[in-house]
Amino acid sequence: MSEEDLLNKHVVIVANLEPTKLRGELSEGMLLAAEDEDKHVELIVCDDAKPGTKIITSETSHPKRTISFKEFLEVKFEVKNKKILANNLELTAEGKKLKVKSIKNGIIR
């Protein structure tokens, strides 16, 4: 994925992640992308949301202030019928659905 792939996109970033070292580099956030069974990777976006909008499920109106990388790994993110889910709950941004362009089913990394 190139820098141009990110320009003018309303991507989803886990910004409340505790800083942690990944592959030898300090990570202070996580860009979410979906991957299908053919290893096709696509960004998760919410074009209708303003930058900084909190992403929530129907059961969480206020995300935790900070989560550990271990807690992040325990969440099962996936795409089912083009819906973006976290632990089987659909993710939204101010009531607007997150989306992927072409991946119908897959995992989120």
PANUVEX-14955 format. One record per residue: z, x, y of N, C-alpha, C, O in turn. Coordinates in nm, 3 decimals, padded with zeros to 5 digits. Example, Ala and Ser with C-alpha at 12.3 -4.5 7.8 and 13.67 -1.06 7.14 Angstrom:
! residues 2
+---------+---------+---------+---------+---------+---------+---------+---------+---------+---------+---------+---------+
:     n.w :     n.u :     n.v :    ca.w :    ca.u :    ca.v :     c.w :     c.u :     c.v :     o.w :     o.u :     o.v :
+---------+---------+---------+---------+---------+---------+---------+---------+---------+---------+---------+---------+
:  00.780 :  01.319 : -00.569 :  00.780 :  01.230 : -00.450 :  00.780 :  01.320 : -00.330 :  00.846 :  01.424 : -00.332 :
:  00.708 :  01.285 : -00.225 :  00.714 :  01.367 : -00.106 :  00.787 :  01.290 :  00.003 :  00.804 :  01.341 :  00.114 :
+---------+---------+---------+---------+---------+---------+---------+---------+---------+---------+---------+---------+
//
This chain:
! residues 109
+---------+---------+---------+---------+---------+---------+---------+---------+---------+---------+---------+---------+
:     n.w :     n.u :     n.v :    ca.w :    ca.u :    ca.v :     c.w :     c.u :     c.v :     o.w :     o.u :     o.v :
+---------+---------+---------+---------+---------+---------+---------+---------+---------+---------+---------+---------+
:  00.000 :  00.085 : -00.117 :  00.000 :  00.000 :  00.000 :  00.000 :  00.090 :  00.124 :  00.078 :  00.185 :  00.133 :
: -00.088 :  00.060 :  00.215 : -00.101 :  00.143 :  00.334 : -00.031 :  00.080 :  00.454 :  00.010 : -00.036 :  00.451 :
: -00.018 :  00.158 :  00.560 :  00.042 :  00.108 :  00.684 : -00.038 : -00.011 :  00.737 :  00.020 : -00.106 :  00.789 :
: -00.169 : -00.005 :  00.724 : -00.255 : -00.114 :  00.772 : -00.226 : -00.245 :  00.697 : -00.240 : -00.354 :  00.754 :
: -00.186 : -00.235 :  00.570 : -00.153 : -00.355 :  00.492 : -00.033 : -00.429 :  00.549 : -00.016 : -00.548 :  00.525 :
:  00.051 : -00.359 :  00.625 :  00.173 : -00.417 :  00.680 :  00.156 : -00.470 :  00.822 :  00.235 : -00.552 :  00.868 :
:  00.055 : -00.422 :  00.892 :  00.037 : -00.460 :  01.032 :  00.017 : -00.611 :  01.049 : -00.062 : -00.673 :  00.977 :
:  00.090 : -00.668 :  01.145 :  00.081 : -00.810 :  01.180 :  00.120 : -00.906 :  01.068 :  00.082 : -01.023 :  01.070 :
:  00.195 : -00.857 :  00.969 :  00.242 : -00.942 :  00.860 :  00.389 : -00.974 :  00.882 :  00.465 : -00.889 :  00.929 :
:  00.430 : -01.093 :  00.849 :  00.571 : -01.131 :  00.852 :  00.625 : -01.111 :  00.712 :  00.639 : -01.206 :  00.634 :
:  00.656 : -00.986 :  00.680 :  00.701 : -00.949 :  00.546 :  00.850 : -00.978 :  00.531 :  00.921 : -01.000 :  00.629 :
:  00.896 : -00.979 :  00.407 :  01.037 : -01.003 :  00.378 :  01.102 : -00.869 :  00.346 :  01.060 : -00.797 :  00.256 :
:  01.207 : -00.839 :  00.422 :  01.281 : -00.714 :  00.404 :  01.428 : -00.748 :  00.382 :  01.487 : -00.824 :  00.459 :
:  01.486 : -00.691 :  00.276 :  01.630 : -00.706 :  00.254 :  01.695 : -00.605 :  00.348 :  01.698 : -00.485 :  00.320 :
:  01.746 : -00.656 :  00.459 :  01.801 : -00.569 :  00.563 :  01.952 : -00.555 :  00.553 :  02.011 : -00.471 :  00.622 :
:  02.017 : -00.635 :  00.468 :  02.162 : -00.627 :  00.456 :  02.203 : -00.544 :  00.334 :  02.312 : -00.562 :  00.279 :
:  02.116 : -00.454 :  00.294 :  02.142 : -00.366 :  00.181 :  02.217 : -00.243 :  00.228 :  02.177 : -00.178 :  00.325 :
:  02.327 : -00.209 :  00.159 :  02.400 : -00.086 :  00.190 :  02.305 :  00.032 :  00.178 :  02.227 :  00.037 :  00.084 :
:  02.310 :  00.127 :  00.270 :  02.226 :  00.246 :  00.255 :  02.252 :  00.314 :  00.121 :  02.367 :  00.334 :  00.081 :
:  02.144 :  00.350 :  00.052 :  02.157 :  00.416 : -00.077 :  02.041 :  00.512 : -00.097 :  01.934 :  00.493 : -00.039 :
:  02.061 :  00.615 : -00.179 :  01.954 :  00.710 : -00.207 :  01.869 :  00.657 : -00.322 :  01.920 :  00.626 : -00.429 :
:  01.737 :  00.648 : -00.297 :  01.640 :  00.609 : -00.399 :  01.532 :  00.715 : -00.404 :  01.470 :  00.746 : -00.302 :
:  01.509 :  00.771 : -00.522 :  01.407 :  00.876 : -00.538 :  01.428 :  00.990 : -00.439 :  01.332 :  01.050 : -00.389 :
:  01.556 :  01.020 : -00.411 :  01.589 :  01.130 : -00.324 :  01.584 :  01.101 : -00.175 :  01.613 :  01.189 : -00.094 :
:  01.548 :  00.978 : -00.137 :  01.538 :  00.940 :  00.004 :  01.641 :  00.832 :  00.036 :  01.671 :  00.748 : -00.048 :
:  01.695 :  00.834 :  00.158 :  01.790 :  00.733 :  00.201 :  01.714 :  00.603 :  00.230 :  01.620 :  00.601 :  00.310 :
:  01.755 :  00.496 :  00.165 :  01.693 :  00.364 :  00.185 :  01.794 :  00.275 :  00.255 :  01.909 :  00.265 :  00.213 :
:  01.751 :  00.209 :  00.362 :  01.839 :  00.118 :  00.436 :  01.784 : -00.024 :  00.438 :  01.829 : -00.107 :  00.516 :
:  01.688 : -00.051 :  00.353 :  01.629 : -00.184 :  00.342 :  01.530 : -00.185 :  00.228 :  01.492 : -00.080 :  00.175 :
:  01.487 : -00.305 :  00.190 :  01.396 : -00.317 :  00.076 :  01.287 : -00.417 :  00.111 :  01.315 : -00.533 :  00.141 :
:  01.163 : -00.373 :  00.108 :  01.047 : -00.457 :  00.130 :  01.019 : -00.528 : -00.003 :  01.009 : -00.462 : -00.106 :
:  01.005 : -00.661 : -00.001 :  00.982 : -00.734 : -00.125 :  00.833 : -00.758 : -00.147 :  00.760 : -00.799 : -00.057 :
:  00.791 : -00.732 : -00.270 :  00.654 : -00.755 : -00.311 :  00.656 : -00.812 : -00.453 :  00.748 : -00.784 : -00.530 :
:  00.555 : -00.892 : -00.485 :  00.544 : -00.952 : -00.618 :  00.442 : -00.874 : -00.700 :  00.348 : -00.816 : -00.646 :
:  00.463 : -00.875 : -00.831 :  00.372 : -00.807 : -00.922 :  00.343 : -00.901 : -01.038 :  00.435 : -00.957 : -01.098 :
:  00.214 : -00.917 : -01.072 :  00.180 : -01.003 : -01.185 :  00.165 : -00.920 : -01.311 :  00.183 : -00.798 : -01.310 :
:  00.131 : -00.987 : -01.422 :  00.121 : -00.919 : -01.552 :  00.010 : -00.814 : -01.555 :  00.012 : -00.725 : -01.640 :
: -00.087 : -00.824 : -01.465 : -00.195 : -00.726 : -01.457 : -00.162 : -00.610 : -01.362 : -00.249 : -00.528 : -01.332 :
: -00.037 : -00.604 : -01.316 :  00.013 : -00.500 : -01.225 : -00.048 : -00.511 : -01.085 : -00.045 : -00.414 : -01.010 :
: -00.102 : -00.627 : -01.050 : -00.150 : -00.653 : -00.914 : -00.028 : -00.673 : -00.826 :  00.057 : -00.757 : -00.859 :
: -00.017 : -00.600 : -00.716 :  00.099 : -00.607 : -00.627 :  00.059 : -00.673 : -00.496 : -00.048 : -00.644 : -00.441 :
:  00.145 : -00.762 : -00.448 :  00.118 : -00.833 : -00.323 :  00.248 : -00.852 : -00.245 :  00.353 : -00.880 : -00.303 :
:  00.239 : -00.837 : -00.114 :  00.355 : -00.857 : -00.028 :  00.400 : -01.003 : -00.028 :  00.318 : -01.094 : -00.039 :
:  00.530 : -01.023 : -00.016 :  00.585 : -01.157 :  00.005 :  00.593 : -01.177 :  00.155 :  00.647 : -01.093 :  00.227 :
:  00.541 : -01.288 :  00.203 :  00.536 : -01.313 :  00.347 :  00.587 : -01.453 :  00.380 :  00.596 : -01.540 :  00.293 :
:  00.618 : -01.471 :  00.506 :  00.650 : -01.603 :  00.561 :  00.592 : -01.604 :  00.702 :  00.663 : -01.583 :  00.800 :
:  00.462 : -01.628 :  00.709 :  00.390 : -01.619 :  00.836 :  00.443 : -01.712 :  00.943 :  00.424 : -01.685 :  01.062 :
:  00.508 : -01.821 :  00.904 :  00.557 : -01.919 :  01.002 :  00.694 : -01.885 :  01.058 :  00.740 : -01.950 :  01.152 :
:  00.760 : -01.783 :  01.003 :  00.895 : -01.748 :  01.049 :  00.890 : -01.640 :  01.156 :  00.800 : -01.555 :  01.158 :
:  00.987 : -01.645 :  01.244 :  01.000 : -01.543 :  01.348 :  01.064 : -01.418 :  01.288 :  01.145 : -01.429 :  01.196 :
:  01.030 : -01.298 :  01.338 :  01.097 : -01.177 :  01.291 :  01.249 : -01.190 :  01.305 :  01.299 : -01.239 :  01.406 :
:  01.320 : -01.147 :  01.202 :  01.466 : -01.154 :  01.203 :  01.523 : -01.280 :  01.141 :  01.644 : -01.294 :  01.129 :
:  01.437 : -01.374 :  01.102 :  01.483 : -01.498 :  01.040 :  01.551 : -01.467 :  00.907 :  01.500 : -01.389 :  00.828 :
:  01.666 : -01.528 :  00.883 :  01.738 : -01.508 :  00.758 :  01.668 : -01.583 :  00.646 :  01.624 : -01.697 :  00.663 :
:  01.660 : -01.518 :  00.530 :  01.604 : -01.578 :  00.410 :  01.721 : -01.630 :  00.328 :  01.816 : -01.557 :  00.301 :
:  01.713 : -01.757 :  00.288 :  01.824 : -01.818 :  00.214 :  01.770 : -01.900 :  00.097 :  01.649 : -01.923 :  00.085 :
:  01.862 : -01.943 :  00.010 :  01.832 : -02.040 : -00.095 :  01.902 : -02.170 : -00.057 :  01.973 : -02.176 :  00.043 :
:  01.882 : -02.271 : -00.137 :  01.947 : -02.400 : -00.111 :  02.098 : -02.391 : -00.125 :  02.170 : -02.478 : -00.076 :
:  02.147 : -02.287 : -00.191 :  02.291 : -02.273 : -00.214 :  02.358 : -02.171 : -00.122 :  02.481 : -02.159 : -00.123 :
:  02.281 : -02.098 : -00.042 :  02.341 : -01.997 :  00.046 :  02.290 : -02.016 :  00.188 :  02.176 : -01.983 :  00.218 :
:  02.373 : -02.068 :  00.272 :  02.331 : -02.085 :  00.411 :  02.356 : -01.959 :  00.493 :  02.296 : -01.940 :  00.598 :
:  02.446 : -01.874 :  00.445 :  02.477 : -01.749 :  00.516 :  02.476 : -01.634 :  00.416 :  02.567 : -01.622 :  00.335 :
:  02.373 : -01.548 :  00.421 :  02.370 : -01.433 :  00.330 :  02.489 : -01.342 :  00.355 :  02.543 : -01.337 :  00.466 :
:  02.530 : -01.269 :  00.251 :  02.639 : -01.172 :  00.268 :  02.601 : -01.071 :  00.375 :  02.485 : -01.035 :  00.390 :
:  02.701 : -01.028 :  00.449 :  02.677 : -00.932 :  00.556 :  02.612 : -00.805 :  00.502 :  02.514 : -00.756 :  00.558 :
:  02.666 : -00.750 :  00.393 :  02.612 : -00.631 :  00.329 :  02.625 : -00.646 :  00.178 :  02.726 : -00.694 :  00.128 :
:  02.521 : -00.603 :  00.107 :  02.529 : -00.604 : -00.039 :  02.502 : -00.462 : -00.091 :  02.429 : -00.384 : -00.029 :
:  02.563 : -00.433 : -00.205 :  02.539 : -00.302 : -00.266 :  02.405 : -00.304 : -00.339 :  02.351 : -00.411 : -00.369 :
:  02.353 : -00.187 : -00.367 :  02.227 : -00.179 : -00.441 :  02.246 : -00.239 : -00.580 :  02.155 : -00.302 : -00.633 :
:  02.363 : -00.220 : -00.637 :  02.393 : -00.277 : -00.770 :  02.385 : -00.431 : -00.764 :  02.327 : -00.493 : -00.852 :
:  02.443 : -00.491 : -00.660 :  02.435 : -00.637 : -00.644 :  02.289 : -00.683 : -00.629 :  02.249 : -00.784 : -00.686 :
:  02.212 : -00.607 : -00.552 :  02.070 : -00.639 : -00.533 :  01.998 : -00.639 : -00.667 :  01.918 : -00.729 : -00.694 :
:  02.024 : -00.539 : -00.751 :  01.957 : -00.529 : -00.880 :  01.995 : -00.642 : -00.976 :  01.920 : -00.673 : -01.068 :
:  02.111 : -00.703 : -00.953 :  02.156 : -00.812 : -01.040 :  02.087 : -00.945 : -01.009 :  02.096 : -01.038 : -01.089 :
:  02.019 : -00.954 : -00.897 :  01.947 : -01.077 : -00.861 :  01.812 : -01.075 : -00.931 :  01.738 : -00.977 : -00.925 :
:  01.780 : -01.186 : -00.997 :  01.651 : -01.197 : -01.065 :  01.552 : -01.262 : -00.968 :  01.556 : -01.383 : -00.945 :
:  01.465 : -01.180 : -00.911 :  01.360 : -01.227 : -00.820 :  01.234 : -01.249 : -00.902 :  01.197 : -01.163 : -00.982 :
:  01.167 : -01.362 : -00.881 :  01.041 : -01.386 : -00.952 :  00.954 : -01.487 : -00.879 :  01.000 : -01.557 : -00.788 :
:  00.830 : -01.493 : -00.920 :  00.735 : -01.591 : -00.868 :  00.705 : -01.686 : -00.983 :  00.664 : -01.644 : -01.091 :
:  00.725 : -01.816 : -00.959 :  00.692 : -01.919 : -01.058 :  00.610 : -02.025 : -00.987 :  00.657 : -02.086 : -00.891 :
:  00.489 : -02.046 : -01.034 :  00.399 : -02.144 : -00.971 :  00.388 : -02.121 : -00.820 :  00.391 : -02.215 : -00.741 :
:  00.375 : -01.994 : -00.783 :  00.363 : -01.949 : -00.643 :  00.488 : -01.973 : -00.559 :  00.483 : -01.955 : -00.437 :
:  00.599 : -02.013 : -00.621 :  00.726 : -02.026 : -00.549 :  00.804 : -01.896 : -00.566 :  00.808 : -01.839 : -00.675 :
:  00.867 : -01.851 : -00.458 :  00.946 : -01.728 : -00.461 :  01.091 : -01.767 : -00.491 :  01.152 : -01.844 : -00.416 :
:  01.145 : -01.714 : -00.601 :  01.278 : -01.753 : -00.648 :  01.371 : -01.633 : -00.656 :  01.329 : -01.520 : -00.684 :
:  01.501 : -01.660 : -00.631 :  01.608 : -01.564 : -00.655 :  01.709 : -01.635 : -00.743 :  01.768 : -01.735 : -00.702 :
:  01.728 : -01.585 : -00.863 :  01.815 : -01.651 : -00.961 :  01.779 : -01.799 : -00.975 :  01.868 : -01.885 : -00.975 :
:  01.651 : -01.828 : -00.988 :  01.594 : -01.963 : -01.008 :  01.610 : -02.057 : -00.889 :  01.589 : -02.177 : -00.904 :
:  01.647 : -02.007 : -00.772 :  01.657 : -02.088 : -00.651 :  01.548 : -02.044 : -00.555 :  01.529 : -01.925 : -00.532 :
:  01.475 : -02.142 : -00.498 :  01.365 : -02.109 : -00.408 :  01.416 : -02.049 : -00.278 :  01.514 : -02.097 : -00.220 :
:  01.349 : -01.943 : -00.233 :  01.383 : -01.877 : -00.108 :  01.304 : -01.940 :  00.006 :  01.185 : -01.969 : -00.007 :
:  01.373 : -01.962 :  00.120 :  01.307 : -02.017 :  00.238 :  01.354 : -01.942 :  00.362 :  01.455 : -01.872 :  00.360 :
:  01.278 : -01.959 :  00.469 :  01.312 : -01.903 :  00.600 :  01.305 : -02.018 :  00.699 :  01.196 : -02.062 :  00.736 :
:  01.421 : -02.066 :  00.743 :  01.429 : -02.182 :  00.833 :  01.351 : -02.300 :  00.777 :  01.280 : -02.370 :  00.849 :
:  01.366 : -02.322 :  00.647 :  01.300 : -02.434 :  00.580 :  01.155 : -02.409 :  00.545 :  01.091 : -02.493 :  00.482 :
:  01.102 : -02.295 :  00.584 :  00.962 : -02.263 :  00.554 :  00.957 : -02.179 :  00.426 :  01.040 : -02.090 :  00.406 :
:  00.860 : -02.209 :  00.341 :  00.849 : -02.140 :  00.213 :  00.793 : -02.000 :  00.229 :  00.704 : -01.975 :  00.310 :
:  00.848 : -01.910 :  00.149 :  00.791 : -01.776 :  00.138 :  00.670 : -01.789 :  00.048 :  00.663 : -01.881 : -00.034 :
:  00.575 : -01.697 :  00.062 :  00.456 : -01.712 : -00.021 :  00.390 : -01.579 : -00.054 :  00.412 : -01.477 :  00.010 :
:  00.308 : -01.588 : -00.156 :  00.217 : -01.481 : -00.193 :  00.078 : -01.544 : -00.197 :  00.063 : -01.664 : -00.223 :
: -00.021 : -01.464 : -00.170 : -00.156 : -01.517 : -00.157 : -00.218 : -01.554 : -00.292 : -00.273 : -01.663 : -00.308 :
: -00.210 : -01.464 : -00.389 : -00.284 : -01.487 : -00.512 : -00.202 : -01.482 : -00.640 : -00.252 : -01.522 : -00.746 :
: -00.079 : -01.435 : -00.635 :  00.001 : -01.424 : -00.757 :  00.067 : -01.558 : -00.786 :  00.145 : -01.608 : -00.705 :
:  00.036 : -01.615 : -00.902 :  00.094 : -01.744 : -00.938 :  00.229 : -01.725 : -01.007 :  00.325 : -01.798 : -00.979 :
:  00.237 : -01.628 : -01.095 :  00.360 : -01.598 : -01.168 :  00.376 : -01.447 : -01.178 :  00.279 : -01.375 : -01.199 :
:  00.499 : -01.400 : -01.163 :  00.523 : -01.258 : -01.174 :  00.665 : -01.223 : -01.137 :  00.751 : -01.310 : -01.122 :
:  00.689 : -01.093 : -01.122 :  00.822 : -01.045 : -01.085 :  00.818 : -00.988 : -00.943 :  00.711 : -00.956 : -00.892 :
:  00.934 : -00.978 : -00.883 :  00.945 : -00.925 : -00.748 :  01.020 : -00.794 : -00.755 :  01.124 : -00.784 : -00.820 :
:  00.967 : -00.696 : -00.687 :  01.028 : -00.563 : -00.687 :  01.058 : -00.522 : -00.545 :  01.109 : -00.413 : -00.521 :
+---------+---------+---------+---------+---------+---------+---------+---------+---------+---------+---------+---------+
//
